[in-house]
Amino acid sequence: MNFELKTSGLSGLANEKSDGLIVLVATGFSAGKDALSQWMAQAIHAKDLDTAAGKVLSVYQSAVVQATRTVFVGIGKGSAKEVRAAIAAAVGAVRSANLKKLTVGFAQATEAAAVRAAVGTLHDVFYSYSTTKSQAEKQSLQKVTLVIDKSADSAEAFARALAIAEGAKLAKEWGNRPANHATPTMLAKAAQELAKAPKLHCEVLGLKEVSKLGMGSFMAVAQGSAQPLQFIVLTYHGAAKNKAPTVLVGKGITFDSGGISIKPAAEMDEMKFDMCGAASVLGTFKALSVLKPAINVVGLIPACENLPSSNSVKPGDVVTSMNGTTIEILNTDAEGRLILCDALTYAERFKPTAVVDIATLTGACVIALGAVRSGIFSADDALAAELVEAGNTAQDLGWRMPLDDDYAEGLKSNFADVANVAGRPGGAITAAKFLQRFAAKYPWAHIDIAGTAWRSGAAKGATGRPVGLLVEYLLGRAQAK
């Protein structure tokens, strides 16, 4: 599906030949002298067209426009949230088997945030997973044209939104794949394929290399599966080589049974989504390859399965991490932090300006924040503020969580330097406190996406979050340099 931007505004919208036309109308619409404006004004005056967000008026064929179907939809005050709701409603009214070309236009001048919302929502509503279906749903739509009034930042907003949408699509694709179609080896090959783009490079470390590095914590999680672990190192070189990079670390548990501390059978299939942190890193690098910002970025993905077997790590086992810290594994289902801690130690070699890890880490974060906001943990006020602001800009919301030292008390162990769990109270925070002890040598933040990385129920599937947040954060860093 191809996306195109035109800046002809409402005056050119009527002449766009397409199978479907969606016109986004904000409250306070002021009609011009053209026929389309007059038509809309009459509909508003007759109260057939309501400009409240999501209110739809559908018309089949009209001499006023070149499109076969026209859908007018209200967007209220034109906020990003209202635009998303409006497009989702309008697509349902215009979608058909004959929809090959769709035109979407704003009736009034609009801001960059609304443009980004329109592109992201259109990409999302027309996304369809098909990789493991014998007869995939046929996608008739071939082209989407977005028509807006010309403004100084419209082209930039469109390009950025489109790159983020493509990155989110890649993240959704790998998040949605079943575990037997998204093994650690397959994930590594996806990274290598991605690295064929200019400015990107990929190195994959196997068990031999990881063992030599002393990643005992990562290896402990992987030892219960027949699938070999993979440690993926992606690099994007957009700035001078002597410029310190920002490092992204994505949790890559391609399937999480819980190990010996096995999960309940109900909804265990959703544990294929436990690598959505890794998928978001891949999606972010996809966007970087398109936007080419002046920044250096490293992506680290420790990838493995967490399964029960005669070789699995057991509750009570003590393992030694890459930095020499010994860890008592009280619960094998708290495995994400065990693979991330070694990746955080590995990140030191890059002398990074900042490290951000992204993980579907705790059910406790789902309880705390639901599916609306990702949890952001950092002792660095500036870094936390950057991430929260990036999420606001991308409409990929986060919320800063506490990280008081008192929360680490429960991680004390009689048999090792630290335990991997600290009980149920404040579980998302104690998990972050565990990771924090391995990230003392650089500014660090942890993003818990357990509630935002995928949806359950009838709409089950990966969301592609937080690719938008990560890309906006990196672009902000690039512009600040």
Buried (B, 14 or more C-beta within 10 A) or exposed (E): EEBEBBBBBBBBBBEBEBBBBBBBBBBEBEBBEBEBBEBBBEBBEEEEBBBBBBBBBEBEEBEBBBBBBBBBBBBBEBBBBBBBBBBBBBBEBBBEEEBBBBBBBBBBBBBBBBBBBBBBBBBBBBBEBEEEEEEEEEEEBEBBBBBBBEBEEBBEBBBBBBBBBBBBBBBBBBBBBEBEEBBBBBBBBBBBEBBEBEBBBBBBBBBEEBBEBBBBBBBBBBBBBEBBBBBBBBBBBBBEEEEBBBBBBBBBBBBBBBBBBBBEEEEBEBBBBBBBBBBBBBBBBBBBBBBBBEBBBBBBBBBBBBBBEEEBBEBEBBBBBBBEBBBBBBBBBBBBBBBBBBBBBBBBEBEBBBBBBBBBBBBBBBEBBEBEBBBBBBBBEEBBEBBBBBBBBBBBBBBBBEBEEEBBEBBEBEEBBBBBBBEEEBBBBBBBBBBBBBBEBBBBBBBBBBBBBBBEEEEEBBBBBBBBBBBBBBBBBBEEE
